[in-house]
């Protein structure tokens, strides 16, 4: 089993930083989800992430940076980037540290493995205090950026607690994986991703930061993803998927299907906002009406339902509107 340490202990932070500096893997809490972290500048260590996750090597990773020492984000990202447009700096100033990843032109001599061989790289500065403490401690040991995709097997439901990470990688020993337990992740879904490499912001993955907020911060309209966009984390059609099938339905057909099945619906788990009537024994979980609360619990609920012994998971389709885009995106990919 992996070694799990209490992140409230400064000794644990130092131990994890040393593990990163030595080329090892660390389960790191962030405000979004837990990441499987390694030194982005160590090609062998980064390959260890791909191997542990079963992730294709051309599927790029996001590199996490410690807070800018002097508040100058352009200087902070300079070791990894060829150029940083002004609108990207405005986005950093508005949302870093926080759940926003920016795709920028990459210096050809750095982090090629983490970038999946692309000439761009995804960067973000997490706001979680444990992540910040770990990244700052690792920087003192010569680790200037940490590649950290979600700490789960590729394509599966992302982890939002240390226990989820330990379950995902139960076959690894404490020598192979150290996990910092920083509690449950407060945001709960992965970061918003914006491509800043082509002169105008392009939304590649929705999250809890909306296009309206992005446009207001950077002073430019945010375009939708197109075929020329670089590859980015979490943008495959099927992703974030439990081991049992997920089906999205509106409330009325969902209730109608439950009525038809009656007691035979006991092999189905339901996650919905509407006050549904179900037969005795049907597993029903109430989805929050607030999109931020729904995002916070989404992956934990999917994991709970997935391990409950049901054969299907039915989810009420989230409402329209930008505030729900991140939750809707994760559920659509889980159901693909």
N, C-alpha and C positions, 0 to 999 in steps of 0.2 A: 504493500500500500504506500502511496505517497506520504511524505512527512507534512503534517499540517501544524503551523505555528500561529499563535495568537499575535496578530499584527499590532496590538497595543503595547507589546514588549519591544523596546528599542533594540534589544539584542537580536530579535527576530528580523527586524528590518535590515540590520547590518549583515546578518547571516544570509539573507536573501540577496542583498547587493553583492556579496562575495560570490554567491552561486552564479549570478549573472556574469560577473567579471571573469569567472573561471570557465565560462562557456556552457553553463547548465541552464536548465529550464525552471521557471518559477510561475506558479499560479498567482496572478496579481489581481486584486480587486480594483475596479474602476467604478465611476458613477453609473456607467452604462451596463456592462456585464463583466464577468471575470475574464481576464486574458491569459493566454499561455505565452509567457514572455521569455525572450532571449535577446542577447546583445545583437542589435541590428547590424553592427559592423563586423561581426564574426560569422562568416559564411557557414562554417560547420555547425555552429549553434543554431542558426536560422534553419538549416536543413533538418535539424532535430525537431523543430516545430512541425514542419511539413510531414515528417515521418510519424510523429506521435499522433497527429490528427488524421493521417491518411488524406492529406490535402494535396491537390495537384500543384506541382512546383511553379506553374505559370499563373497561379491565382494569387495576386499580390497581397501582402500583409500591410497593416497600418503600423507606422513607427510612432511610438509615444515619446514625447519630450518632457523634460522637467520644466518648471516655470522659468521664464526668462529672468536671468539674474539682475538685469538692470531695467527690465520692462520693455526692452527693444526686441520685438518679435522678429523683425527683419534680420537682425544680427543673430538671434537664436537659431533660426532655420538655415542660415547661410552655409554651414558646413555640409548640408545635404542637398541644397538647391542651387540651380543655375541662375534663376531669376525669380523674383517675387513681385507680381503686379501690385499696384497701390490698392486695388479693391480687395485683394487677399489680405493685405496688412490691416485694412479696416475690419475685415471679418475676424481676424485674430484678436484685434483690440476689443471687439465687441463680445466675443464668445469664448475666448481662451482665458484661463482654463475652462474646459467645458466639453459637452458632447458634440463637437463639430470636427470633422476630418476634412482637410483641404488637400487636393491633388495638385502638385506643383512639379515643374520640370526638375529632374534629378541630375545632380553632378554624376557624370559617367563613371567616376572612379569609386563611388561609394554605394553600399547597400543594394547591389544588383540582385542578390538572391532574394532579399526581402521584397523588392519591387517586382518580383516575378519576371525579371528580364526586361521590363518596360523602361522607357526613358523618363517616366514620371514616378513620383513617390507620394504616398498618402501619409500625412503628418497630423498629429493632434497632441494637445496638452490636456491630460485628464484633470478633473477637479477633485477627485477623491483624495482625501488627506493621506491615506496609506500609499496610493500610487505616487503621489508627489514626494512623500518621504523616501520611498524606494528609488525613484528615478534620481532624486537629488543625491542620495547616498551612492548610487551606482556611478553617477557622473564623477564623483571624487575618486573613484577607482578606475576611471578611464572609459566608462561606458556612456557614450553621449547620445544614445537613442536606443529604445527597446522595441523590437518588433513584437506585437502582441495581438494576434487574432483571438477570437473567443475560445475559451478553454474547454472545447468539446470535440468530439469526433466530427469530421467534416460533414456539413449538411444537416446535422442534428440540432436539437433545441439548445440554445445558448444557456450557459450557467449563470445564475445570479446569486449563488451562495458558494462558500468553500466546499460544502458537502456535495454539491452538484459536480464540482471539479474532481473531487476525490472519487466519486462514483464513475465518472467518465473514464478516468485513468487508473482504475483500481489495480490494473495489472502492472503498473509501474512501481518501482521501489522508491523509498525515500532518497536514495542516492540519485535517482533519475528525475524526480520531481519534488520540489518543495512548494507548498501552498501557504500563502499568507491569508489567514482568516480575518477579513475586515468587515464581516457582517454582510447583510443583504444589500444588493446594489440599489441605490435610491431611484435611478432613472428606469432601468430594467430592460430597455432595448438599445441596440447599438446606435452609434453616432450617426448624425446626418452627414452625408458625404457630398462635397461640392468640388467639381473640377474647376481649377483656376489656371489651367495650363494652356488655354486657347483664347485668351483675351476677354472672355466674358464668363461670369459664373454659370455653371450648368449643374443642376441637381442630379446626382447619380443614385443616391439612396436617401429616402425620407427618414426623418427621425423626429425628435421632439422640438427641434428648431425648424420653424416653418419657412417656406419661401418668402412670405410677406416680411417676416423678421429679418431674413437674410438680405432682401432687397433694401429694406430700410437702413440696415447697417452699412452696406457697401456702396449704396447709391446707384446701383445698376439693376435692371430686371434680371431675374433668374430664369434661365432657359430650362426646358425639359431635356432629359437624356436623349442622345441621338446615336446613330450608328458609328460616328467617329469618336465617341467617348472612349477613354482608356478603360481597361479592365479595373474593377474595384471590388473590394470585399463585399460579400453578402448580396450580390446582384444577380446570381443565377436564378433561373425561373423556379427551381425547386430548392428550398433551403429552409432552415429552422424547423425541420420536420420531425415529429414523433415517429415511433416505430409502427404505430397503428394509423390508418388513414384518417385525415381530417377533411370535413366537408363544411363549407360555408353556406348558410341559408338565411333568408329573411325570417322574421319572427312568425309570420302567419303560416308559411309552408312548413316551418319547423314544428309548430304546434300541431298542424294537420298530420304530419308524419308520426308524431308521438301518439296522437289519438288513434291512428290506424293500427299502430304496433301494440299499443296497450302494454301489458306486462312483458311482451316480447322485446320491449325496448331496453330491458335490463342489461343487454350487452353493449349499450351505447352510453357514453358520457356526454353531457350537454353543458356548454358554457355560453350563457346568454344574459342580456340585460332585461329582456321582457319577462314579466311574471308568468312563466309557463306552468301548465298543469301536467304532471307526470304520474305514471303509475308508481306504486310502492316499489322501492328497490332501485329505481333509476337514479344514477349519479348526476346531480345537478349542481353546478357552481354558478354563482351570480357574478356577472361581469360588471365592474363599476361603471357608472354613468359618466364619470370624469375621465377623459382620455389619458391624463398623466397617471392616474391611479391604475387604469387598465394596463398601461404600458409597464408600470412598476411590477405588477404581479403576473403578467402574461406568460412568460416562460416558466415560472414556477408552477403555475396552474397546469400548463400543457404537460410538464414533467409529471405532476401528480396524477393527472388523468391517464397518461401513457403507461404508468406503472400500476394502475388499479385493476388490471385484468380485463378491461373492456376491449371490444373488437373495433369500435368506431368512436370518433370524437366529432360531435356536431357543434358548430360554433355559430352564434348569431352574427351576421355580417355587421361590422361596425358602421356607424352613421357616416354620412358624407362630411366634407370639410377638412381643411388643412390640419386641424388639431389632431385628427384621427389618422392622418396619412401613415405615420410610422407603424401604428398597430395594424392598420389594414394591410400594409405592405408585408409585414411579417406573417400574418395569417394567410394571405393569398399565396405566399411562397410555401408555407407549411402545407397548404392544401393542393399545391400543384402536382 
